[in-house]
Amino acid sequence: MTLSLPIPRRKCEGYATSWGSATLPIWSHTWRHAPRSSIDSPSTRGCASSAENSWPASTQSRADLGMAEMTDGAPATVAATDAWPPPLRVRRMPAKDPIVRRLWRRLQGDGAVGTPFLTYEWCAALADVPESCPGFEVLVACRENEPVGLFPVEWIRADGRPALVGPAGWRWLAPDHMDAVAPASERPAVARALARHLRRSRDWDVADFQGLDAEGALASALRNELVPPHFVVAVRKDPSPVVVMGPRSDQELLPSRNLRQQVRRGLRVAERHGGGLSVVSDPETLPGLLEVMMRLHNARFGEASEVFATPARRRFHLLAARRMAAVGAARVYHLRSADGADAGLLYAFAHGPRLYYYSMGIAPDQAQSPGRTLLGQAVLHGAAEGFEEFDLLRGDHEYKRRFAHGERMDVTVRALRLTPRALAFSTPVLLRWLARRPRRSCR
């Protein structure tokens, strides 16, 4: 077991002390700070404090994050116990901060990201189109000057209205299965630190955390921290239908005989007239198909859909799709009818052992229900590739229930801070808003 231990204010050359029962090696050291631009900017001040007052981070983690460098001296021993964990403090940092970028990539490489909506590629694209998410910041949990975990949030402020906070882009992106981004061993502590920071922050009146993993650390921490008498809280369950794949036969993947026949017939009809199905994951080709999908989607749903509603949002999706495709995390299932015409396109993500169905665009006046054919063929194709599950994401839609074998549960945690500013807006309106179910997204 290795612990980082507090260093006295005096220089610790050859220093040793007795503290608890377990004696652990540390290094006497002197500190050489990194440039102030990397550790003492307004966005990072406090996350990287002076060396004499800090808990020493490992040399490797400091080098990875560019926060400070340590030169080692002679080893010393300090005794410690597990009963003295270093505190976690949360800092609000710009999404484009180099420290955030390096931390996020490191955590993602270590498997700490559990949903495509928390990948670095997705969130960096959101930061690169600021008009799509103008209040985007990252909450970074630090153990003194060593970042441990993070969570992306969006702050919404309007004159005369309550200030809002929620997951970045939650109002229109409908992200699912959200949780603190941190190593599994640190995630509960990071989530508690994030929730406590939000509880203490006076920059919001209403918190709207939709799409949280129901079994995740952040959902639990928010429910434990945002409690009466200072908050009014409503928690709602949001099921996501799933198709269990793995090494299963077509009969097991599509248990309804009628559904299997319809899915197969739809593809046969397309192929008979010169069309067919292709799966595109090339980062150069995919954005062009995504543009077609967004156009068909908006033509079908109009103002009922917000996800591709503005030019800025469409630019974000094109940028995110290109970046995610470059790491094998995005794909488009393209169904063509006679003469190669676009019958329908399905946009999906691949993350870990799962596929995630995000959105679809269907050409009008198409026979054989191309949406049903697309989704069914995507299930069959994904199972053949070795994916274990096809997550259809939130939305209680009949067509999803036809394919689903079960569900994953998310929750929405909504909280109203009982402040004069919030109450003055309109208590009855806000209480009705807290109680209502999240609007189904026409993704």
Secondary structure, 3 states (H helix, E strand, C coil): CCCCCCCCCCCCCCCCECCCCEEEEEEEEEEEECCHHHHCCCCCCCCCCCHHHCCCCCHHHHHHHCCEEEEEEEEEEEEECCCCCCCCEEEEECCCCHHHHHHHHHHHHCCCCCCHHHCHHHHHHHHHCHHHCCCEEEEEEEECCEEEEEEEEEEECCCCCCCEEEECCHHHHCCCCECCECCCCCHHHHHHHHHHHHHHCCCCCEEEEEEEECCCHHHHHHHHHCCCCCEEEEEEEEEEEEEECCCCCHHHHCCCHHHHHHHHHHHHHHHHCCCEEEEECCCCCHHHHHHHHHHHHHHHHHHHCCCCCCHHHHHHHHHHHHHHHHCCCEEEEEEECHHHCEEEEEEEEEECCEEEEEEEEECCCCCCCHHHHHHHHHHHHHHHHCCCEEECCCCCCHHHHHHCCEEEEEEEEEEEECCHHHHHHHHHHHHHHHHCCCCCCCC
